[in-house]
Amino acid sequence: MSGVLVTGGTGKTGSVLAELLRGNGVPVRVAARNPSAGDPDAVRFDWNDPGTHRAALHAMDRVYLVPPVNAVNPMPLVDPFLDEAERLGVRRVVLLGSAIVLPNAPGALELAARVRTRPGWVVLRASGFMQNFLRPHPLGERLRRHGEIHTAAGGGRLGWIDARDIAAAASALLTNPDDGSSERPSGGQGEWPGEKRGEWPGEKRGEWLSDGPGDRRDYLLTGPKALSYRDAAAIITARTGRPIQVLPVETDELAAGYRAAGMPAEFAAALAAVDAGLSAGRDDLVSTAVLDLTGRPPRSFDEFVHDHASEWANGVAH
């Protein structure tokens, strides 16, 4: 038997991915801490319980890997899982990574580097999720309840991406894993089409890209346009008729809000620092990777707001 193990199978990207794969006739095993009793292909999976890992991986040759949520350093939990995946001969892992690097948190970079070392395994460096503007994310909660965005980012912009487009990109890579990820530009030495070539902190330029044609191992996933919070607020206001305010706050205040929403203190501080770091402009990037992989452009923020307009229009200020 072969198929795709979807970790985080009930989450923002995993649930959509499972549906897409099934629509393409790909056998799917949905892994979740609380699997659905009505899904015969669902299996219990807990990063803190290694005993669930082998059973989840059994007879699966592909994996969609969503690291532990709210973990600054995922390596202690994910590394043994990857050891088991290698031992069982998993031929493709697609890691949901991040285009945004948490400060003082090398673990996420180490995880991505490990995945990229293995032929056929791929890292998706996703930009900020548009779904963060929806509940239950703290940003979405405040938007609905108060019509406010609190941020330390100033006018910094981010290439916000819809989770549905991340799932579509992952589906393309997992449906036909032997077809190769992409074609290298003519001449074999250039940058990948539609993506600004750069470096990850602590890594040599270009060492993670590929061993040759058809073996690309890293994709930057973004929406079609980088937007500031003020840009996003203006679009929500225009679509819903509800005025959305953007209120500048200090990093410590933002972190306190994340803690109050239930995030671990270390992760809350790191996330607030990332938000503040947007003002430097280094995350103001867009790519064509979604189009390259799926054959269609990523959804715009305006399309996302159109699909979810009732989420904010019905909010009640307190």
VOROTI-799182 format. One record per residue (C-alpha): residue in three letters; x, y, z negated; residue number from 1. Coordinates in steps of 0.001 Angstrom, whole numbers, plus 500000, padded with zeros to 6 digits. Example, Ala and Ser with C-alpha at 12.3 -4.5 7.8 and 13.67 -1.06 7.14 Angstrom:
2
<pake ketor="ALA" east="512300" north="495500" up="492200" kepa="1"/>
<pake ketor="SER" east="513670" north="498940" up="492860" kepa="2"/>
//
This chain:
318
<pake ketor="MET" east="500000" north="500000" up="500000" kepa="1"/>
<pake ketor="SER" east="501078" north="503582" up="500565" kepa="2"/>
<pake ketor="GLY" east="499522" north="506918" up="499773" kepa="3"/>
<pake ketor="VAL" east="499933" north="510240" up="498036" kepa="4"/>
<pake ketor="LEU" east="500044" north="510724" up="494291" kepa="5"/>
<pake ketor="VAL" east="498669" north="514191" up="493561" kepa="6"/>
<pake ketor="THR" east="499812" north="515394" up="490156" kepa="7"/>
<pake ketor="GLY" east="497806" north="518285" up="488788" kepa="8"/>
<pake ketor="GLY" east="495041" north="516688" up="490795" kepa="9"/>
<pake ketor="THR" east="492242" north="518713" up="489209" kepa="10"/>
<pake ketor="GLY" east="494093" north="522036" up="489400" kepa="11"/>
<pake ketor="LYS" east="493970" north="524994" up="491783" kepa="12"/>
<pake ketor="THR" east="496047" north="523409" up="494546" kepa="13"/>
<pake ketor="GLY" east="495808" north="519709" up="493681" kepa="14"/>
<pake ketor="SER" east="492023" north="519473" up="493905" kepa="15"/>
<pake ketor="VAL" east="491973" north="521132" up="497336" kepa="16"/>
<pake ketor="LEU" east="494917" north="519037" up="498529" kepa="17"/>
<pake ketor="ALA" east="493238" north="515777" up="497529" kepa="18"/>
<pake ketor="GLU" east="490172" north="516746" up="499555" kepa="19"/>
<pake ketor="LEU" east="492265" north="517692" up="502593" kepa="20"/>
<pake ketor="LEU" east="494260" north="514469" up="502500" kepa="21"/>
<pake ketor="ARG" east="491151" north="512339" up="502188" kepa="22"/>
<pake ketor="GLY" east="489665" north="514220" up="505132" kepa="23"/>
<pake ketor="ASN" east="492714" north="513138" up="507141" kepa="24"/>
<pake ketor="GLY" east="492295" north="509511" up="506101" kepa="25"/>
<pake ketor="VAL" east="495265" north="509504" up="503728" kepa="26"/>
<pake ketor="PRO" east="494923" north="507322" up="500601" kepa="27"/>
<pake ketor="VAL" east="495074" north="509552" up="497522" kepa="28"/>
<pake ketor="ARG" east="495608" north="508901" up="493828" kepa="29"/>
<pake ketor="VAL" east="494544" north="511865" up="491706" kepa="30"/>
<pake ketor="ALA" east="496629" north="512177" up="488552" kepa="31"/>
<pake ketor="ALA" east="495333" north="514258" up="485663" kepa="32"/>
<pake ketor="ARG" east="495489" north="514319" up="481886" kepa="33"/>
<pake ketor="ASN" east="491702" north="513891" up="481831" kepa="34"/>
<pake ketor="PRO" east="490837" north="512001" up="485031" kepa="35"/>
<pake ketor="SER" east="487308" north="512001" up="486352" kepa="36"/>
<pake ketor="ALA" east="485417" north="508869" up="485364" kepa="37"/>
<pake ketor="GLY" east="483529" north="509046" up="488645" kepa="38"/>
<pake ketor="ASP" east="486647" north="508946" up="490824" kepa="39"/>
<pake ketor="PRO" east="487890" north="505382" up="491385" kepa="40"/>
<pake ketor="ASP" east="491210" north="506752" up="492652" kepa="41"/>
<pake ketor="ALA" east="491870" north="508886" up="489568" kepa="42"/>
<pake ketor="VAL" east="494511" north="507896" up="487040" kepa="43"/>
<pake ketor="ARG" east="495536" north="509286" up="483684" kepa="44"/>
<pake ketor="PHE" east="498803" north="511212" up="483809" kepa="45"/>
<pake ketor="ASP" east="500464" north="513168" up="481034" kepa="46"/>
<pake ketor="TRP" east="503902" north="514755" up="481289" kepa="47"/>
<pake ketor="ASN" east="504364" north="514142" up="477573" kepa="48"/>
<pake ketor="ASP" east="503575" north="510437" up="477936" kepa="49"/>
<pake ketor="PRO" east="506174" north="508744" up="480201" kepa="50"/>
<pake ketor="GLY" east="504208" north="505541" up="479900" kepa="51"/>
<pake ketor="THR" east="501654" north="506996" up="482323" kepa="52"/>
<pake ketor="HIS" east="504235" north="507805" up="484995" kepa="53"/>
<pake ketor="ARG" east="505053" north="504361" up="486370" kepa="54"/>
<pake ketor="ALA" east="501409" north="503351" up="486718" kepa="55"/>
<pake ketor="ALA" east="500655" north="506590" up="488539" kepa="56"/>
<pake ketor="LEU" east="503563" north="506086" up="490949" kepa="57"/>
<pake ketor="HIS" east="502860" north="502392" up="491615" kepa="58"/>
<pake ketor="ALA" east="502547" north="501713" up="495387" kepa="59"/>
<pake ketor="MET" east="502606" north="505430" up="496242" kepa="60"/>
<pake ketor="ASP" east="505225" north="506543" up="498770" kepa="61"/>
<pake ketor="ARG" east="504526" north="510283" up="498601" kepa="62"/>
<pake ketor="VAL" east="504064" north="512698" up="495693" kepa="63"/>
<pake ketor="TYR" east="502718" north="516209" up="495288" kepa="64"/>
<pake ketor="LEU" east="504535" north="517421" up="492220" kepa="65"/>
<pake ketor="VAL" east="503058" north="520154" up="490025" kepa="66"/>
<pake ketor="PRO" east="505422" north="520789" up="487084" kepa="67"/>
<pake ketor="PRO" east="504086" north="521108" up="483532" kepa="68"/>
<pake ketor="VAL" east="501978" north="524236" up="483125" kepa="69"/>
<pake ketor="ASN" east="503348" north="527094" up="480999" kepa="70"/>
<pake ketor="ALA" east="506726" north="525379" up="480584" kepa="71"/>
<pake ketor="VAL" east="509784" north="527618" up="480810" kepa="72"/>
<pake ketor="ASN" east="512020" north="524560" up="481250" kepa="73"/>
<pake ketor="PRO" east="510282" north="521658" up="483022" kepa="74"/>
<pake ketor="MET" east="513396" north="519495" up="483428" kepa="75"/>
<pake ketor="PRO" east="513198" north="517385" up="480221" kepa="76"/>
<pake ketor="LEU" east="509720" north="516197" up="481239" kepa="77"/>
<pake ketor="VAL" east="510066" north="516007" up="485026" kepa="78"/>
<pake ketor="ASP" east="513587" north="514601" up="485369" kepa="79"/>
<pake ketor="PRO" east="512677" north="511074" up="484124" kepa="80"/>
<pake ketor="PHE" east="509650" north="511078" up="486433" kepa="81"/>
<pake ketor="LEU" east="511866" north="511837" up="489419" kepa="82"/>
<pake ketor="ASP" east="514272" north="509089" up="488342" kepa="83"/>
<pake ketor="GLU" east="511362" north="506648" up="488459" kepa="84"/>
<pake ketor="ALA" east="510178" north="508005" up="491813" kepa="85"/>
<pake ketor="GLU" east="513646" north="507460" up="493284" kepa="86"/>
<pake ketor="ARG" east="513845" north="503961" up="491823" kepa="87"/>
<pake ketor="LEU" east="510498" north="503053" up="493385" kepa="88"/>
<pake ketor="GLY" east="511539" north="504408" up="496788" kepa="89"/>
<pake ketor="VAL" east="509211" north="507402" up="497075" kepa="90"/>
<pake ketor="ARG" east="510101" north="508835" up="500473" kepa="91"/>
<pake ketor="ARG" east="508608" north="512304" up="500131" kepa="92"/>
<pake ketor="VAL" east="508113" north="514620" up="497167" kepa="93"/>
<pake ketor="VAL" east="506580" north="518039" up="497767" kepa="94"/>
<pake ketor="LEU" east="507310" north="520216" up="494755" kepa="95"/>
<pake ketor="LEU" east="505115" north="523178" up="493965" kepa="96"/>
<pake ketor="GLY" east="507809" north="525640" up="492979" kepa="97"/>
<pake ketor="SER" east="507732" north="529397" up="492687" kepa="98"/>
<pake ketor="ALA" east="509115" north="532236" up="494744" kepa="99"/>
<pake ketor="ILE" east="509387" north="534193" up="491499" kepa="100"/>
<pake ketor="VAL" east="512206" north="533209" up="489171" kepa="101"/>
<pake ketor="LEU" east="511508" north="533427" up="485438" kepa="102"/>
<pake ketor="PRO" east="514269" north="535308" up="483589" kepa="103"/>
<pake ketor="ASN" east="516651" north="533234" up="481469" kepa="104"/>
<pake ketor="ALA" east="514953" north="530053" up="482633" kepa="105"/>
<pake ketor="PRO" east="517336" north="527990" up="484781" kepa="106"/>
<pake ketor="GLY" east="515271" north="524831" up="484417" kepa="107"/>
<pake ketor="ALA" east="512912" north="525669" up="487284" kepa="108"/>
<pake ketor="LEU" east="515882" north="526348" up="489559" kepa="109"/>
<pake ketor="GLU" east="517528" north="523083" up="488503" kepa="110"/>
<pake ketor="LEU" east="514331" north="521179" up="489290" kepa="111"/>
<pake ketor="ALA" east="514063" north="522721" up="492756" kepa="112"/>
<pake ketor="ALA" east="517742" north="522034" up="493407" kepa="113"/>
<pake ketor="ARG" east="517319" north="518383" up="492456" kepa="114"/>
<pake ketor="VAL" east="514349" north="517928" up="494781" kepa="115"/>
<pake ketor="ARG" east="516203" north="519529" up="497675" kepa="116"/>
<pake ketor="THR" east="519167" north="517176" up="497354" kepa="117"/>
<pake ketor="ARG" east="517121" north="514182" up="498495" kepa="118"/>
<pake ketor="PRO" east="516346" north="513729" up="502219" kepa="119"/>
<pake ketor="GLY" east="512643" north="514046" up="502932" kepa="120"/>
<pake ketor="TRP" east="511877" north="515852" up="499684" kepa="121"/>
<pake ketor="VAL" east="510660" north="519445" up="499957" kepa="122"/>
<pake ketor="VAL" east="510209" north="522539" up="497770" kepa="123"/>
<pake ketor="LEU" east="507337" north="524957" up="498325" kepa="124"/>
<pake ketor="ARG" east="508288" north="528325" up="496809" kepa="125"/>
<pake ketor="ALA" east="504841" north="529832" up="496401" kepa="126"/>
<pake ketor="SER" east="504332" north="533526" up="495756" kepa="127"/>
<pake ketor="GLY" east="501789" north="534759" up="493210" kepa="128"/>
<pake ketor="PHE" east="498414" north="533016" up="493377" kepa="129"/>
<pake ketor="MET" east="495438" north="535109" up="494459" kepa="130"/>
<pake ketor="GLN" east="493467" north="532895" up="492073" kepa="131"/>
<pake ketor="ASN" east="495195" north="534720" up="489181" kepa="132"/>
<pake ketor="PHE" east="492593" north="537427" up="489802" kepa="133"/>
<pake ketor="LEU" east="489920" north="534904" up="488755" kepa="134"/>
<pake ketor="ARG" east="489064" north="533380" up="485414" kepa="135"/>
<pake ketor="PRO" east="490459" north="531653" up="483384" kepa="136"/>
<pake ketor="HIS" east="493744" north="533442" up="484099" kepa="137"/>
<pake ketor="PRO" east="494199" north="536384" up="481680" kepa="138"/>
<pake ketor="LEU" east="494342" north="538785" up="484625" kepa="139"/>
<pake ketor="GLY" east="491037" north="537472" up="485937" kepa="140"/>
<pake ketor="GLU" east="489410" north="537487" up="482509" kepa="141"/>
<pake ketor="ARG" east="490243" north="541161" up="481959" kepa="142"/>
<pake ketor="LEU" east="489119" north="542057" up="485454" kepa="143"/>
<pake ketor="ARG" east="485711" north="540477" up="484963" kepa="144"/>
<pake ketor="ARG" east="485116" north="541699" up="481428" kepa="145"/>
<pake ketor="HIS" east="486568" north="545188" up="481597" kepa="146"/>
<pake ketor="GLY" east="487216" north="546033" up="485247" kepa="147"/>
<pake ketor="GLU" east="490888" north="546601" up="484409" kepa="148"/>
<pake ketor="ILE" east="494313" north="545376" up="485454" kepa="149"/>
<pake ketor="HIS" east="497081" north="545810" up="482896" kepa="150"/>
<pake ketor="THR" east="500533" north="545701" up="484466" kepa="151"/>
<pake ketor="ALA" east="504151" north="546716" up="483939" kepa="152"/>
<pake ketor="ALA" east="504888" north="546373" up="487675" kepa="153"/>
<pake ketor="GLY" east="504347" north="549984" up="488709" kepa="154"/>
<pake ketor="GLY" east="504021" north="550075" up="492487" kepa="155"/>
<pake ketor="GLY" east="505838" north="546767" up="492979" kepa="156"/>
<pake ketor="ARG" east="504360" north="544486" up="495612" kepa="157"/>
<pake ketor="LEU" east="503972" north="540724" up="495933" kepa="158"/>
<pake ketor="GLY" east="502998" north="538471" up="498848" kepa="159"/>
<pake ketor="TRP" east="499937" north="537040" up="497066" kepa="160"/>
<pake ketor="ILE" east="498814" north="533690" up="498497" kepa="161"/>
<pake ketor="ASP" east="495536" north="531795" up="498281" kepa="162"/>
<pake ketor="ALA" east="495934" north="528408" up="496561" kepa="163"/>
<pake ketor="ARG" east="493946" north="526884" up="499409" kepa="164"/>
<pake ketor="ASP" east="496741" north="527829" up="501809" kepa="165"/>
<pake ketor="ILE" east="499349" north="526247" up="499529" kepa="166"/>
<pake ketor="ALA" east="497294" north="523056" up="499576" kepa="167"/>
<pake ketor="ALA" east="497036" north="523195" up="503374" kepa="168"/>
<pake ketor="ALA" east="500814" north="523565" up="503700" kepa="169"/>
<pake ketor="ALA" east="501382" north="520656" up="501329" kepa="170"/>
<pake ketor="SER" east="498851" north="518544" up="503239" kepa="171"/>
<pake ketor="ALA" east="500733" north="519128" up="506493" kepa="172"/>
<pake ketor="LEU" east="503958" north="517905" up="504902" kepa="173"/>
<pake ketor="LEU" east="502369" north="514904" up="503184" kepa="174"/>
<pake ketor="THR" east="500089" north="513669" up="505961" kepa="175"/>
<pake ketor="ASN" east="502892" north="512928" up="508433" kepa="176"/>
<pake ketor="PRO" east="506100" north="512761" up="506382" kepa="177"/>
<pake ketor="ASP" east="508106" north="511111" up="509153" kepa="178"/>
<pake ketor="ASP" east="507464" north="513854" up="511698" kepa="179"/>
<pake ketor="GLY" east="510052" north="516212" up="510180" kepa="180"/>
<pake ketor="SER" east="509304" north="519454" up="508458" kepa="181"/>
<pake ketor="SER" east="510206" north="521930" up="511155" kepa="182"/>
<pake ketor="GLU" east="512478" north="522689" up="514040" kepa="183"/>
<pake ketor="ARG" east="515700" north="524553" up="513439" kepa="184"/>
<pake ketor="PRO" east="516061" north="527717" up="515525" kepa="185"/>
<pake ketor="SER" east="517879" north="527339" up="518819" kepa="186"/>
<pake ketor="GLY" east="521607" north="527100" up="518315" kepa="187"/>
<pake ketor="GLY" east="521165" north="525288" up="515004" kepa="188"/>
<pake ketor="GLN" east="522671" north="527970" up="512778" kepa="189"/>
<pake ketor="GLY" east="520083" north="530742" up="512577" kepa="190"/>
<pake ketor="GLU" east="517490" north="531655" up="509998" kepa="191"/>
<pake ketor="TRP" east="514192" north="529838" up="509844" kepa="192"/>
<pake ketor="PRO" east="511488" north="531580" up="511893" kepa="193"/>
<pake ketor="GLY" east="509463" north="534176" up="510033" kepa="194"/>
<pake ketor="GLU" east="511415" north="534071" up="506776" kepa="195"/>
<pake ketor="LYS" east="514000" north="536441" up="505442" kepa="196"/>
<pake ketor="ARG" east="517084" north="534420" up="504586" kepa="197"/>
<pake ketor="GLY" east="518264" north="534882" up="501040" kepa="198"/>
<pake ketor="GLU" east="519935" north="533273" up="498081" kepa="199"/>
<pake ketor="TRP" east="518688" north="531694" up="494899" kepa="200"/>
<pake ketor="PRO" east="520572" north="532826" up="491788" kepa="201"/>
<pake ketor="GLY" east="523519" north="530562" up="491105" kepa="202"/>
<pake ketor="GLU" east="523333" north="528744" up="494435" kepa="203"/>
<pake ketor="LYS" east="525447" north="529031" up="497540" kepa="204"/>
<pake ketor="ARG" east="523773" north="530669" up="500481" kepa="205"/>
<pake ketor="GLY" east="522031" north="528183" up="502722" kepa="206"/>
<pake ketor="GLU" east="523168" north="525017" up="500944" kepa="207"/>
<pake ketor="TRP" east="519596" north="523919" up="500259" kepa="208"/>
<pake ketor="LEU" east="518053" north="524312" up="503672" kepa="209"/>
<pake ketor="SER" east="518699" north="521078" up="505548" kepa="210"/>
<pake ketor="ASP" east="521094" north="518383" up="506650" kepa="211"/>
<pake ketor="GLY" east="519971" north="518755" up="510239" kepa="212"/>
<pake ketor="PRO" east="517022" north="519249" up="512589" kepa="213"/>
<pake ketor="GLY" east="513709" north="518012" up="511207" kepa="214"/>
<pake ketor="ASP" east="514991" north="517937" up="507625" kepa="215"/>
<pake ketor="ARG" east="514013" north="521316" up="506275" kepa="216"/>
<pake ketor="ARG" east="513683" north="521182" up="502499" kepa="217"/>
<pake ketor="ASP" east="512498" north="524627" up="501393" kepa="218"/>
<pake ketor="TYR" east="509598" north="526897" up="502362" kepa="219"/>
<pake ketor="LEU" east="508666" north="530340" up="501076" kepa="220"/>
<pake ketor="LEU" east="504851" north="530482" up="501022" kepa="221"/>
<pake ketor="THR" east="503144" north="533878" up="500979" kepa="222"/>
<pake ketor="GLY" east="500034" north="535574" up="502187" kepa="223"/>
<pake ketor="PRO" east="500103" north="537775" up="505288" kepa="224"/>
<pake ketor="LYS" east="500863" north="541019" up="503439" kepa="225"/>
<pake ketor="ALA" east="502586" north="542110" up="500236" kepa="226"/>
<pake ketor="LEU" east="500280" north="544102" up="497948" kepa="227"/>
<pake ketor="SER" east="500652" north="546100" up="494758" kepa="228"/>
<pake ketor="TYR" east="498100" north="545795" up="491965" kepa="229"/>
<pake ketor="ARG" east="496671" north="549138" up="493067" kepa="230"/>
<pake ketor="ASP" east="496268" north="547761" up="496595" kepa="231"/>
<pake ketor="ALA" east="494471" north="544699" up="495213" kepa="232"/>
<pake ketor="ALA" east="492247" north="546812" up="492964" kepa="233"/>
<pake ketor="ALA" east="491245" north="548999" up="495904" kepa="234"/>
<pake ketor="ILE" east="490228" north="545963" up="497941" kepa="235"/>
<pake ketor="ILE" east="488151" north="544506" up="495085" kepa="236"/>
<pake ketor="THR" east="486473" north="547886" up="494554" kepa="237"/>
<pake ketor="ALA" east="485676" north="548247" up="498250" kepa="238"/>
<pake ketor="ARG" east="484258" north="544729" up="498523" kepa="239"/>
<pake ketor="THR" east="482238" north="544679" up="495273" kepa="240"/>
<pake ketor="GLY" east="481409" north="548321" up="494611" kepa="241"/>
<pake ketor="ARG" east="482767" north="547930" up="491092" kepa="242"/>
<pake ketor="PRO" east="485536" north="550420" up="490216" kepa="243"/>
<pake ketor="ILE" east="488700" north="548609" up="489130" kepa="244"/>
<pake ketor="GLN" east="491280" north="550518" up="487100" kepa="245"/>
<pake ketor="VAL" east="495010" north="549759" up="487051" kepa="246"/>
<pake ketor="LEU" east="496487" north="550686" up="483679" kepa="247"/>
<pake ketor="PRO" east="500282" north="550803" up="483189" kepa="248"/>
<pake ketor="VAL" east="501478" north="549062" up="480030" kepa="249"/>
<pake ketor="GLU" east="504835" north="548197" up="478502" kepa="250"/>
<pake ketor="THR" east="506234" north="544695" up="478883" kepa="251"/>
<pake ketor="ASP" east="505770" north="543904" up="475179" kepa="252"/>
<pake ketor="GLU" east="502092" north="544849" up="475316" kepa="253"/>
<pake ketor="LEU" east="501577" north="542694" up="478382" kepa="254"/>
<pake ketor="ALA" east="503272" north="539738" up="476676" kepa="255"/>
<pake ketor="ALA" east="501073" north="540228" up="473621" kepa="256"/>
<pake ketor="GLY" east="498010" north="540025" up="475833" kepa="257"/>
<pake ketor="TYR" east="499218" north="536767" up="477338" kepa="258"/>
<pake ketor="ARG" east="499832" north="535340" up="473856" kepa="259"/>
<pake ketor="ALA" east="496356" north="536381" up="472769" kepa="260"/>
<pake ketor="ALA" east="495010" north="534461" up="475764" kepa="261"/>
<pake ketor="GLY" east="496698" north="531303" up="474467" kepa="262"/>
<pake ketor="MET" east="500003" north="531204" up="476344" kepa="263"/>
<pake ketor="PRO" east="503078" north="529971" up="474436" kepa="264"/>
<pake ketor="ALA" east="505142" north="532929" up="473234" kepa="265"/>
<pake ketor="GLU" east="508238" north="532078" up="475280" kepa="266"/>
<pake ketor="PHE" east="506260" north="531682" up="478492" kepa="267"/>
<pake ketor="ALA" east="504212" north="534826" up="477813" kepa="268"/>
<pake ketor="ALA" east="507387" north="536879" up="477405" kepa="269"/>
<pake ketor="ALA" east="508885" north="535442" up="480592" kepa="270"/>
<pake ketor="LEU" east="505715" north="536112" up="482591" kepa="271"/>
<pake ketor="ALA" east="505533" north="539701" up="481361" kepa="272"/>
<pake ketor="ALA" east="509182" north="540219" up="482325" kepa="273"/>
<pake ketor="VAL" east="508435" north="538880" up="485813" kepa="274"/>
<pake ketor="ASP" east="505566" north="541347" up="486138" kepa="275"/>
<pake ketor="ALA" east="507827" north="544231" up="485145" kepa="276"/>
<pake ketor="GLY" east="510482" north="543005" up="487562" kepa="277"/>
<pake ketor="LEU" east="508150" north="543443" up="490527" kepa="278"/>
<pake ketor="SER" east="508931" north="547159" up="490388" kepa="279"/>
<pake ketor="ALA" east="512450" north="546410" up="491667" kepa="280"/>
<pake ketor="GLY" east="511046" north="545265" up="495013" kepa="281"/>
<pake ketor="ARG" east="512948" north="541984" up="495301" kepa="282"/>
<pake ketor="ASP" east="509720" north="539958" up="495460" kepa="283"/>
<pake ketor="ASP" east="508244" north="542129" up="498213" kepa="284"/>
<pake ketor="LEU" east="508517" north="539327" up="500792" kepa="285"/>
<pake ketor="VAL" east="506258" north="537659" up="503329" kepa="286"/>
<pake ketor="SER" east="506807" north="534621" up="505516" kepa="287"/>
<pake ketor="THR" east="505098" north="532779" up="508360" kepa="288"/>
<pake ketor="ALA" east="505513" north="529354" up="506746" kepa="289"/>
<pake ketor="VAL" east="501773" north="528706" up="506314" kepa="290"/>
<pake ketor="LEU" east="501210" north="529419" up="509995" kepa="291"/>
<pake ketor="ASP" east="504240" north="527351" up="510986" kepa="292"/>
<pake ketor="LEU" east="503070" north="524325" up="508988" kepa="293"/>
<pake ketor="THR" east="499303" north="524447" up="509444" kepa="294"/>
<pake ketor="GLY" east="498817" north="526199" up="512775" kepa="295"/>
<pake ketor="ARG" east="496727" north="528990" up="511268" kepa="296"/>
<pake ketor="PRO" east="497624" north="532169" up="509400" kepa="297"/>
<pake ketor="PRO" east="497189" north="532414" up="505639" kepa="298"/>
<pake ketor="ARG" east="494085" north="534069" up="504224" kepa="299"/>
<pake ketor="SER" east="494303" north="537769" up="503538" kepa="300"/>
<pake ketor="PHE" east="493487" north="539202" up="500119" kepa="301"/>
<pake ketor="ASP" east="490416" north="540807" up="501669" kepa="302"/>
<pake ketor="GLU" east="489190" north="537358" up="502773" kepa="303"/>
<pake ketor="PHE" east="489878" north="535986" up="499298" kepa="304"/>
<pake ketor="VAL" east="487873" north="538793" up="497671" kepa="305"/>
<pake ketor="HIS" east="485025" north="538272" up="500137" kepa="306"/>
<pake ketor="ASP" east="484841" north="534611" up="499099" kepa="307"/>
<pake ketor="HIS" east="484800" north="535438" up="495372" kepa="308"/>
<pake ketor="ALA" east="483145" north="538859" up="495232" kepa="309"/>
<pake ketor="SER" east="480469" north="537747" up="492750" kepa="310"/>
<pake ketor="GLU" east="483205" north="536877" up="490237" kepa="311"/>
<pake ketor="TRP" east="483919" north="540559" up="489623" kepa="312"/>
<pake ketor="ALA" east="480656" north="542219" up="490659" kepa="313"/>
<pake ketor="ASN" east="478765" north="540546" up="487825" kepa="314"/>
<pake ketor="GLY" east="481234" north="541462" up="485102" kepa="315"/>
<pake ketor="VAL" east="480019" north="543221" up="481989" kepa="316"/>
<pake ketor="ALA" east="482276" north="545700" up="480221" kepa="317"/>
<pake ketor="HIS" east="482674" north="545267" up="476457" kepa="318"/>
//
